[in-house]
Amino acid sequence: MNPELITDADRYPLLTEDGRRMLKFLREHPHAPVFRNESGNRLTADDLRQVVDFEREVQAAEIGWRPGQLPVWLGDFVEQSFSEVPFYRRYGSPPADFREIPAISRADLSRDIAQFVPDSVPADRLINFQTSGTTGHPMLLASHPVVAASYLAFHKRALRRFGIELRHGRGQVGVVLIGFQRNCFTYVSVTPAMDESGLAKINLHPTDWSDPDDRWRYLDSLAAEVFTGDPIAFSELLQLPLKSKPRAIFSTSMTLLPAMRRQLEDRFGCPVLDLYSMNEAGPVAVADPAAGGHLLLQHRVYVEILDPAGRALPPGERGEVTLTGGFNFCLPLLRYRTGDYASLTFTCGEPMLTDLEGRPPVRFRTKPGQWINNIEVTHALRNFAIPQFTLHQTSDGGLVMRFIGRLKDEVRIRNAILEVFGPDQQLALEEVVSFEGKTVQYTSDCEGSEV
């Protein structure tokens, strides 16, 4: 369909007069930004019933496996995937041992996503979107309006862990998604599962606004219940003289250092939830500082930790996070290697990802020749509110740390890194305006750095 011919009736099949008023309010507010795009929920009445039923299921579910066990649903999921998904069907019959199923990666998905869509999924309701990453494999992903609307169930589950029940509905703004980029996909919508509460995706970059002060005026007028975004956007948000405060903040997409989380909590007086989420699988886990890691959110996702050879590692050993299952029925995953690294532990019987790093592990070399795990750098910087940074080691052993914005604690940051590497380590700190696309945080030219 020609995008120029799509109407609000197509984007919002269940739209009421209240919903129309909300869209008008979001779009035509005197301090509104330029909205460069259009989007919508595309939910039918039957879709909405599925979304509501699924939310009830998610809230009541337990994460159902223990060390050395497989989830009870896993066998049926594997059988169905081998039967209905063209890519898996080429393997033949499912092996008796689940661990003998070949692991897949982003490269497999990027080659032909249609091979991962089950035969039973009607093509006329499919939606797709493109994503890029740090692996050099841009992807076109298959999804569905019901899948997109079901993210809310996992967000609510995460919020309940921190004692928050969402309550904004008709005539109120539920969520504002905040970005800070030179070019950003921006739009407005409504959420039928929350009685058509408003949703806006905005860009805090001044080029999207008539007046930079309109940013805080618009946000104060919306008085949203939840903000979502990444640490870069939140760093800009902290500069605005907002009077309104959300009830919760979700941080996604990149590492949220503890100092930045505390700064946001102090400024807005609400919990800041660090979500481990990806386009391929949705919200996977939420950080719980009291528990010491990221606790899983999806009851139909099984997590393995694999070594470079594809062998499953026991609890407590660090390796690549690998997922099976998922709520996106258009993209069932079997042993999907995410490119992220952690160890899997169990707290009170509940699976938890510990020391999660959303990037391949890298070792750095000290001048005496010792190897330093990149997680030690993350730990060393945990008390500094740095929105985004990279650390690169050149072939001669020198370190270059690039960061966004001016560092208020440059001397302390330098000392924290040198405490890890030693006082004789060569270290350059460089301010940058922005990092293009998704960024690999830790890199090295030294031989033997990849693990």
C-alpha positions as CSV (number, residue, x, y, z in Angstrom):
1,M,0.0,0.0,0.0
2,N,1.2,3.5,-0.8
3,P,2.2,5.1,2.5
4,E,0.7,8.4,1.4
5,L,-2.7,6.7,1.0
6,I,-2.7,5.2,4.5
7,T,-5.2,7.0,6.9
8,D,-5.7,7.1,10.6
9,A,-8.5,4.5,10.1
10,D,-5.8,2.1,8.7
11,R,-3.3,2.9,11.4
12,Y,-5.8,2.7,14.3
13,P,-8.8,0.4,13.4
14,L,-10.3,0.8,16.9
15,L,-9.9,4.6,17.2
16,T,-12.6,6.3,19.1
17,E,-13.4,10.0,19.4
18,D,-11.3,10.1,22.6
19,G,-8.4,8.6,20.7
20,R,-8.8,11.2,17.9
21,R,-8.6,14.0,20.4
22,M,-5.5,12.5,21.9
23,L,-3.8,12.3,18.5
24,K,-4.8,15.9,17.8
25,F,-3.4,17.0,21.1
26,L,-0.1,15.3,20.6
27,R,0.3,16.5,17.0
28,E,-1.0,20.1,17.2
29,H,0.1,21.2,20.7
30,P,1.6,24.7,20.4
31,H,5.0,23.4,21.6
32,A,4.9,20.2,19.7
33,P,8.0,19.1,17.7
34,V,8.1,18.3,14.0
35,F,6.8,14.7,13.7
36,R,8.6,13.3,10.7
37,N,6.8,9.9,10.4
38,E,3.5,8.2,10.9
39,S,2.8,5.0,12.8
40,G,-0.1,3.2,14.4
41,N,-1.1,0.1,16.4
42,R,-3.2,-1.5,13.6
43,L,-5.0,-3.6,16.2
44,T,-8.4,-5.2,15.4
45,A,-10.9,-6.1,18.1
46,D,-9.7,-9.7,18.0
47,D,-6.1,-8.6,18.2
48,L,-6.8,-6.6,21.3
49,R,-8.4,-9.5,23.0
50,Q,-5.3,-11.6,22.3
51,V,-3.1,-8.8,23.7
52,V,-5.1,-8.5,26.9
53,D,-5.2,-12.3,27.4
54,F,-1.5,-12.5,26.8
55,E,-0.8,-9.8,29.4
56,R,-2.8,-11.8,32.0
57,E,-0.7,-14.9,31.1
58,V,2.6,-13.0,31.5
59,Q,1.7,-11.5,34.8
60,A,0.8,-14.9,36.3
61,A,3.6,-16.9,34.8
62,E,6.7,-18.2,36.4
63,I,10.1,-18.6,34.7
64,G,9.9,-22.4,34.5
65,W,13.2,-24.1,34.6
66,R,16.0,-24.8,37.1
67,P,19.7,-25.7,36.8
68,G,20.2,-28.8,34.7
69,Q,16.6,-28.8,33.5
70,L,14.8,-27.8,30.2
71,P,11.5,-25.9,30.3
72,V,8.4,-28.1,30.0
73,W,7.3,-26.2,26.9
74,L,10.6,-26.6,25.0
75,G,9.9,-30.0,23.4
76,D,6.7,-28.9,21.7
77,F,8.2,-25.6,20.6
78,V,11.1,-27.4,18.9
79,E,8.7,-29.9,17.2
80,Q,6.5,-27.0,15.9
81,S,9.5,-25.0,14.7
82,F,11.0,-28.0,12.8
83,S,7.5,-28.6,11.3
84,E,6.5,-25.1,10.3
85,V,9.7,-23.0,9.8
86,P,11.4,-23.5,6.5
87,F,14.9,-22.7,7.8
88,Y,14.7,-25.3,10.6
89,R,12.8,-27.8,8.5
90,R,15.9,-28.4,6.3
91,Y,17.6,-30.0,9.4
92,G,15.1,-32.9,9.1
93,S,13.8,-34.4,12.4
94,P,14.6,-32.8,15.7
95,P,17.5,-34.4,17.5
96,A,16.9,-36.3,20.7
97,D,19.3,-33.9,22.5
98,F,18.2,-30.3,22.3
99,R,21.9,-29.2,22.5
100,E,22.6,-30.8,19.1
101,I,20.4,-28.3,17.3
102,P,22.9,-26.0,15.4
103,A,23.0,-22.5,16.9
104,I,22.1,-19.6,14.6
105,S,23.2,-16.0,14.6
106,R,22.3,-12.5,13.3
107,A,24.0,-13.4,10.0
108,D,21.5,-16.3,9.4
109,L,18.5,-14.0,10.0
110,S,19.9,-11.3,7.8
111,R,20.3,-13.6,4.7
112,D,16.6,-14.3,4.3
113,I,14.2,-13.5,7.1
114,A,11.3,-15.1,5.2
115,Q,12.9,-18.5,5.9
116,F,12.2,-18.0,9.6
117,V,8.5,-17.1,9.3
118,P,6.3,-20.1,10.1
119,D,4.0,-21.4,7.3
120,S,1.0,-20.9,9.5
121,V,1.5,-17.1,9.9
122,P,-0.8,-15.1,7.5
123,A,1.3,-12.9,5.3
124,D,-1.4,-10.2,5.0
125,R,-1.0,-9.1,8.6
126,L,2.8,-9.2,8.7
127,I,4.7,-6.0,9.5
128,N,8.5,-5.6,9.1
129,F,11.1,-3.2,10.2
130,Q,14.8,-2.8,9.6
131,T,17.5,-2.8,12.2
132,S,21.2,-2.4,12.1
133,G,23.8,-3.5,14.6
134,T,27.5,-3.8,15.4
135,T,28.0,-7.1,13.6
136,G,27.8,-5.9,10.0
137,H,24.5,-7.7,9.4
138,P,21.6,-5.3,8.9
139,M,18.3,-7.2,9.3
140,L,14.7,-7.0,8.1
141,L,12.6,-8.6,10.9
142,A,9.1,-10.0,10.6
143,S,6.5,-9.1,13.2
144,H,2.8,-8.5,13.7
145,P,0.6,-5.9,15.4
146,V,-0.2,-8.3,18.2
147,V,3.5,-8.8,18.8
148,A,4.3,-5.1,18.9
149,A,1.4,-4.5,21.3
150,S,2.6,-7.3,23.6
151,Y,5.8,-5.5,24.6
152,L,3.6,-3.7,27.2
153,A,3.0,-7.0,29.1
154,F,6.7,-7.4,29.8
155,H,7.2,-3.7,30.6
156,K,4.3,-4.1,33.2
157,R,5.9,-7.2,34.6
158,A,9.2,-5.3,35.0
159,L,7.5,-2.4,36.7
160,R,5.6,-4.6,39.1
161,R,9.0,-5.9,40.4
162,F,9.6,-2.3,41.6
163,G,6.1,-1.8,42.9
164,I,4.6,0.2,40.1
165,E,1.2,-0.4,38.4
166,L,0.5,1.7,35.3
167,R,-2.7,3.7,35.6
168,H,-2.7,6.3,32.8
169,G,-5.6,5.8,30.4
170,R,-8.1,7.8,28.3
171,G,-7.2,11.4,28.0
172,Q,-3.7,10.9,29.5
173,V,-0.3,10.3,28.0
174,G,1.1,6.9,29.0
175,V,4.6,6.8,27.3
176,V,7.1,9.1,25.7
177,L,9.9,7.5,23.9
178,I,12.9,9.9,23.9
179,G,15.8,10.1,21.5
180,F,18.6,12.5,20.8
181,Q,19.9,12.1,17.3
182,R,20.4,14.2,14.2
183,N,17.9,12.0,12.4
184,C,15.2,10.2,14.4
185,F,12.0,8.3,13.5
186,T,9.3,10.3,15.4
187,Y,5.5,9.8,15.5
188,V,2.4,9.8,17.8
189,S,0.0,7.0,18.5
190,V,-2.5,5.7,21.1
191,T,-2.4,2.4,23.1
192,P,-5.8,0.5,23.0
193,A,-4.7,-1.8,25.8
194,M,-4.5,1.3,28.1
195,D,-7.8,2.8,26.9
196,E,-6.2,4.8,24.2
197,S,-3.6,6.6,26.4
198,G,-1.3,8.7,24.3
199,L,2.2,7.7,23.1
200,A,4.7,10.0,21.5
201,K,8.2,9.3,20.1
202,I,10.2,12.5,20.1
203,N,13.7,13.7,19.3
204,L,15.3,16.1,21.8
205,H,17.7,17.3,19.2
206,P,17.0,21.1,18.7
207,T,16.6,20.8,14.9
208,D,13.2,19.0,15.5
209,W,11.8,22.0,17.5
210,S,10.8,25.6,16.7
211,D,12.4,26.7,19.9
212,P,14.7,24.6,22.1
213,D,12.6,25.6,25.2
214,D,9.6,23.9,23.5
215,R,11.1,20.6,24.5
216,W,10.5,20.9,28.2
217,R,7.2,22.8,27.7
218,Y,5.9,20.0,25.5
219,L,7.0,17.3,27.9
220,D,5.5,19.1,30.9
221,S,2.2,19.4,29.0
222,L,2.2,15.7,28.3
223,A,3.0,14.7,31.9
224,A,3.7,11.2,30.7
225,E,3.6,8.3,33.1
226,V,6.7,6.6,31.6
227,F,9.8,7.8,29.8
228,T,11.8,5.3,27.7
229,G,15.1,6.0,25.9
230,D,18.8,5.5,26.1
231,P,21.5,7.1,28.3
232,I,22.4,9.7,25.6
233,A,18.8,10.9,25.4
234,F,18.5,11.0,29.2
235,S,21.7,13.0,29.5
236,E,20.0,15.7,27.4
237,L,16.8,15.3,29.3
238,L,18.6,16.1,32.6
239,Q,19.5,19.5,31.2
240,L,15.8,20.5,30.7
241,P,14.0,22.4,33.5
242,L,11.1,19.9,33.7
243,K,8.5,20.4,36.4
244,S,6.6,17.2,35.7
245,K,8.0,13.8,36.7
246,P,7.3,10.3,35.3
247,R,6.5,7.4,37.6
248,A,9.2,5.3,35.9
249,I,12.0,5.5,33.4
250,F,13.1,2.6,31.1
251,S,16.6,2.7,29.8
252,T,17.3,0.5,26.7
253,S,19.8,0.0,23.8
254,M,23.1,0.6,25.6
255,T,24.9,0.2,28.9
256,L,23.4,2.3,31.7
257,L,26.2,3.0,34.2
258,P,25.0,2.9,37.9
259,A,26.0,6.6,38.4
260,M,23.8,7.7,35.5
261,R,20.9,5.6,36.9
262,R,21.3,7.3,40.3
263,Q,21.5,10.7,38.7
264,L,18.2,10.1,37.0
265,E,16.6,8.7,40.1
266,D,17.6,11.7,42.1
267,R,16.4,14.1,39.5
268,F,13.0,12.5,38.8
269,G,12.3,10.7,42.1
270,C,11.3,7.4,40.4
271,P,12.7,4.0,39.6
272,V,15.0,3.8,36.6
273,L,14.8,0.3,35.0
274,D,17.6,-1.0,32.8
275,L,16.1,-3.3,30.2
276,Y,17.9,-5.9,28.3
277,S,15.9,-5.8,25.1
278,M,16.5,-6.5,21.4
279,N,14.5,-6.3,18.2
280,E,14.8,-10.0,17.6
281,A,13.4,-11.1,20.9
282,G,11.8,-8.1,22.7
283,P,12.3,-7.4,26.4
284,V,14.4,-10.2,27.7
285,A,15.4,-9.1,31.2
286,V,15.4,-6.2,33.7
287,A,18.3,-5.2,36.0
288,D,17.6,-5.6,39.7
289,P,20.4,-4.1,41.7
290,A,19.3,-5.8,44.8
291,A,19.5,-9.2,43.1
292,G,22.8,-8.4,41.4
293,G,21.9,-9.0,37.8
294,H,19.3,-9.0,35.1
295,L,16.2,-11.1,35.9
296,L,14.3,-12.7,33.0
297,L,10.9,-11.4,32.0
298,Q,9.7,-13.9,29.4
299,H,8.3,-17.2,30.6
300,R,8.6,-18.8,27.2
301,V,12.3,-18.0,26.6
302,Y,15.0,-20.5,27.5
303,V,18.5,-19.0,28.0
304,E,21.8,-20.9,27.4
305,I,25.3,-19.5,27.8
306,L,27.5,-20.9,24.9
307,D,31.3,-20.9,24.5
308,P,32.9,-20.0,21.1
309,A,32.6,-23.7,20.0
310,G,28.8,-23.7,20.7
311,R,29.0,-25.8,23.8
312,A,26.6,-24.9,26.7
313,L,28.4,-23.7,29.8
314,P,27.3,-24.5,33.3
315,P,25.8,-21.8,35.6
316,G,28.3,-19.2,36.7
317,E,30.6,-19.4,33.6
318,R,30.7,-16.5,31.2
319,G,29.8,-16.8,27.5
320,E,27.4,-15.8,24.8
321,V,23.8,-15.3,25.7
322,T,21.7,-17.7,23.5
323,L,17.9,-17.6,23.3
324,T,15.3,-20.2,22.4
325,G,11.6,-19.4,22.2
326,G,10.0,-16.0,22.3
327,F,6.6,-14.3,22.0
328,N,7.1,-13.2,18.4
329,F,5.2,-16.0,16.6
330,C,6.5,-14.6,13.3
331,L,10.1,-15.3,14.3
332,P,10.5,-18.4,16.5
333,L,14.1,-18.6,17.7
334,L,16.1,-21.9,18.2
335,R,19.4,-21.4,19.9
336,Y,19.9,-17.8,18.7
337,R,23.3,-16.4,19.6
338,T,22.7,-12.8,20.5
339,G,26.3,-11.4,20.4
340,D,25.9,-10.4,24.1
341,Y,27.8,-11.9,26.9
342,A,27.0,-12.8,30.5
343,S,26.9,-15.7,33.0
344,L,23.7,-17.4,34.0
345,T,23.1,-17.8,37.7
346,F,20.0,-18.6,39.8
347,T,18.7,-16.5,42.7
348,C,15.9,-18.0,44.8
349,G,15.5,-20.5,41.9
350,E,15.0,-17.7,39.4
351,P,17.3,-17.5,36.3
352,M,19.4,-14.3,36.2
353,L,22.0,-12.9,33.8
354,T,25.1,-11.6,35.7
355,D,27.6,-9.1,34.4
356,L,25.7,-8.7,31.2
357,E,27.6,-6.9,28.5
358,G,25.8,-6.1,25.2
359,R,28.8,-6.7,23.0
360,P,31.6,-9.3,22.3
361,P,34.1,-9.6,25.1
362,V,37.5,-8.0,24.5
363,R,40.8,-8.3,26.5
364,F,43.0,-5.3,27.0
365,R,46.8,-5.6,27.6
366,T,48.7,-3.8,30.3
367,K,52.2,-2.5,29.7
368,P,53.7,-5.5,31.7
369,G,51.7,-7.8,29.4
370,Q,48.8,-8.8,31.6
371,W,45.3,-9.2,30.2
372,I,42.4,-7.2,31.5
373,N,38.8,-8.2,30.8
374,N,36.6,-5.4,29.5
375,I,34.1,-6.1,32.3
376,E,36.8,-4.7,34.7
377,V,36.7,-1.4,32.8
378,T,32.9,-1.3,33.1
379,H,33.2,-1.9,36.9
380,A,35.8,0.8,37.2
381,L,33.6,3.4,35.5
382,R,30.3,2.4,37.3
383,N,30.4,5.5,39.5
384,F,30.6,8.0,36.7
385,A,27.5,9.3,34.8
386,I,28.9,9.0,31.3
387,P,26.1,8.8,28.7
388,Q,28.1,6.8,26.1
389,F,31.8,5.9,25.6
390,T,34.1,3.6,23.7
391,L,37.5,2.3,24.7
392,H,40.0,1.2,22.0
393,Q,43.5,-0.2,22.3
394,T,45.9,0.4,19.5
395,S,48.4,-2.1,18.3
396,D,51.2,-0.4,20.4
397,G,49.1,-0.8,23.5
398,G,47.8,2.8,23.9
399,L,44.2,3.4,25.0
400,V,41.8,5.8,23.5
401,M,38.6,6.6,25.3
402,R,36.0,8.5,23.3
403,F,32.9,9.9,25.0
404,I,29.9,12.1,24.4
405,G,29.8,15.4,26.2
406,R,32.2,17.1,28.6
407,L,33.5,15.0,31.4
408,K,33.0,16.7,34.8
409,D,35.3,14.2,36.5
410,E,38.0,13.7,33.8
411,V,40.8,13.4,36.4
412,R,38.9,10.9,38.5
413,I,37.9,8.9,35.3
414,R,41.5,8.8,34.1
415,N,42.6,7.7,37.6
416,A,39.9,4.9,37.7
417,I,41.1,3.5,34.3
418,L,44.8,3.8,35.3
419,E,44.0,1.9,38.6
420,V,43.0,-1.0,36.4
421,F,45.8,-0.8,33.9
422,G,48.6,0.7,35.9
423,P,50.0,4.2,36.2
424,D,52.3,3.9,33.2
425,Q,49.4,3.2,30.8
426,Q,49.1,5.5,27.8
427,L,45.6,6.9,27.8
428,A,44.0,9.6,25.6
429,L,40.5,11.0,26.3
430,E,38.6,12.4,23.3
431,E,35.3,14.2,23.3
432,V,33.0,13.4,20.3
433,V,29.7,15.0,19.2
434,S,28.0,11.6,18.5
435,F,28.6,8.0,17.6
436,E,27.1,7.0,14.3
437,G,24.7,4.0,14.4
438,K,25.1,1.3,17.0
439,T,28.5,1.4,18.6
440,V,30.9,-1.4,19.7
441,Q,32.0,-0.2,23.1
442,Y,35.2,-2.1,23.5
443,T,37.7,-2.8,20.7
444,S,41.4,-3.6,20.3
445,D,44.0,-4.0,17.6
446,C,46.2,-6.1,19.9
447,E,46.8,-9.7,18.9
448,G,45.0,-12.1,21.3
449,S,42.5,-9.5,22.4
450,E,39.4,-11.4,21.2
451,V,38.2,-14.1,23.6
